[in-house]
Amino acid sequence: MTEYGGSPDRDPDRLVRDYADLVMRVCYTYLRSTADAEDVCQDTLVKLVFRAEPFRDLGHERAWVVRVAINACKNLLRDRGAHPTAALDAVPEPAADPTPDEGALLAREGEVLAAVMALPLPQREAVYLHYYEGYSARAIAGLAGVSEAAVHQRLSRARRRLRLTLKGDYDDFPA
């Protein structure tokens, strides 16, 4: 037993290594703000370290982490709606010029990411969890608290919207 209140597999270094990137991506998908995503990520990992109940397996642990992060993001968005604020980071930091090939690839990725981020939240959530994290529709349904049919519908609508948004931009985008 460690001072963290958990078993040896609750090692904070392992938890950060295994989940920080996942939680950051999930949170950024919801919040569209790196700073807010970092805050929610930290809160989620602290909750994980201090959780008293054991997990059945690593899949259960991972699902719990994603669910806690999603709920924290929704709470933050709800609070932000009740208490609107103005963004202070209006001027972006300049970045180094990419090479031409790198620039084309980054532009393409940026356009696709922008199209995904422009989707309504339920569709964006389904696309992210399915295509980026590899969750099945059944698993997404459990995480999002909706039916499996609703997840399939969200994915279908998202693909249709992305197809229209990106049509003509990429020849290899499936029809």
C-alpha positions in Angstrom: 0.0 0.0 0.0 1.4 3.4 -0.9 0.7 6.8 0.6 -1.6 7.6 -2.3 -4.3 5.3 -0.9 -4.2 2.8 -3.7 -2.4 -0.4 -4.8 1.1 -0.3 -6.4 -0.6 -0.1 -9.8 -1.8 3.4 -8.8 1.7 4.7 -9.2 1.3 8.4 -10.2 4.1 8.1 -12.8 2.4 5.2 -14.5 -1.0 6.9 -14.4 0.4 10.1 -16.0 2.4 8.1 -18.6 -0.7 6.0 -19.5 -3.5 8.6 -19.3 -2.3 12.2 -19.6 -2.2 12.3 -23.4 -5.6 10.5 -23.7 -7.2 12.9 -21.2 -5.7 15.9 -22.8 -7.0 14.9 -26.2 -10.5 14.1 -24.9 -10.6 17.4 -23.0 -9.4 19.5 -25.9 -12.1 17.9 -28.1 -14.6 19.3 -25.7 -13.1 22.5 -24.5 -11.0 23.7 -27.5 -8.6 25.3 -25.1 -5.2 23.9 -24.1 -5.2 25.6 -20.8 -8.6 24.4 -19.8 -7.8 20.9 -21.0 -4.6 20.9 -18.9 -6.6 21.9 -15.8 -9.2 19.2 -16.3 -6.5 16.7 -17.1 -4.7 17.4 -13.8 -8.0 17.2 -11.9 -8.8 13.9 -13.5 -5.5 12.4 -12.8 -5.6 13.5 -9.1 -9.0 11.9 -8.8 -7.6 8.7 -10.3 -4.6 8.7 -7.9 -6.8 9.1 -4.8 -9.6 6.8 -5.9 -10.1 4.2 -3.1 -12.0 1.5 -5.0 -10.0 -0.9 -7.1 -10.7 -1.3 -10.8 -11.7 -4.7 -12.3 -9.1 -4.4 -15.0 -7.2 -1.8 -17.1 -10.1 -1.5 -19.5 -12.3 -0.5 -16.6 -9.7 2.0 -15.4 -9.4 3.5 -18.8 -13.1 3.9 -19.2 -13.4 5.5 -15.8 -10.7 8.0 -16.7 -12.4 8.9 -19.9 -15.8 9.2 -18.3 -14.5 11.4 -15.4 -12.7 13.7 -18.0 -15.8 14.0 -20.1 -18.0 14.8 -17.1 -15.5 17.4 -15.9 -15.4 19.0 -19.3 -19.2 19.2 -19.4 -19.3 20.7 -16.0 -16.7 23.3 -17.0 -18.7 24.2 -20.2 -21.9 24.5 -18.1 -20.2 26.8 -15.6 -18.6 28.8 -18.4 -22.1 29.3 -19.9 -23.4 30.6 -16.6 -20.4 32.8 -16.1 -19.0 34.0 -19.5 -15.5 35.5 -19.6 -13.3 37.1 -22.2 -10.2 35.2 -23.6 -6.8 36.8 -22.7 -4.7 34.9 -25.1 -6.0 36.5 -28.3 -2.6 36.9 -29.9 -1.1 33.5 -30.9 2.6 32.8 -30.3 4.6 32.8 -33.6 5.8 29.4 -34.7 8.8 28.4 -36.8 8.2 28.2 -40.5 7.6 24.6 -41.6 9.3 23.0 -44.6 7.1 23.0 -47.8 6.2 19.3 -47.5 5.6 19.6 -43.8 3.5 22.7 -44.4 1.2 20.9 -46.8 0.8 18.0 -44.4 0.1 20.4 -41.5 -2.4 22.4 -43.6 -4.3 19.2 -44.5 -4.3 18.0 -40.9 -5.4 21.4 -39.7 -8.3 21.5 -42.2 -9.5 18.1 -41.2 -9.1 18.9 -37.5 -11.0 22.2 -38.0 -13.8 20.3 -39.7 -14.0 17.8 -36.9 -13.9 20.5 -34.2 -16.7 22.3 -36.0 -19.0 19.4 -35.6 -21.7 19.6 -32.9 -20.4 18.2 -29.6 -22.2 14.8 -29.7 -20.9 14.1 -33.2 -17.4 15.4 -32.3 -17.3 13.2 -29.2 -18.4 10.1 -31.2 -15.8 10.8 -33.9 -13.0 11.3 -31.5 -13.7 8.3 -29.3 -14.2 6.0 -32.4 -11.6 7.1 -34.8 -8.9 8.5 -32.5 -9.2 6.3 -29.5 -10.5 3.2 -31.2 -13.6 2.7 -29.0 -16.5 0.6 -30.5 -20.0 2.1 -30.8 -21.1 -0.1 -27.8 -18.2 1.3 -25.6 -18.9 4.9 -26.7 -22.6 4.4 -25.8 -21.6 3.3 -22.3 -19.2 6.3 -21.9 -21.6 8.9 -23.3 -24.7 7.5 -21.6 -26.7 7.0 -24.9 -27.9 4.0 -26.9 -25.6 2.2 -29.4 -28.0 3.3 -32.2 -27.6 6.9 -31.2 -23.8 6.5 -31.5 -24.1 5.0 -34.9 -26.4 7.9 -35.9 -24.0 10.5 -34.6 -21.1 8.8 -36.5 -23.2 8.7 -39.7 -24.2 12.3 -39.4 -20.6 13.4 -38.6 -19.2 11.5 -41.6 -21.9 13.0 -43.9 -21.1 16.5 -42.6 -17.3 16.0 -42.9 -17.8 14.6 -46.4 -19.7 17.8 -47.4 -17.2 20.1 -45.7 -14.1 18.5 -47.1 -15.5 17.6 -50.6 -13.2 18.5 -53.3 -10.3 19.2 -50.9 -9.1 15.6 -50.8 -9.5 13.0 -53.6 -8.8 10.2 -51.2 -11.6 11.2 -48.8 -14.2 8.3 -48.9 -17.5 9.0 -50.5 
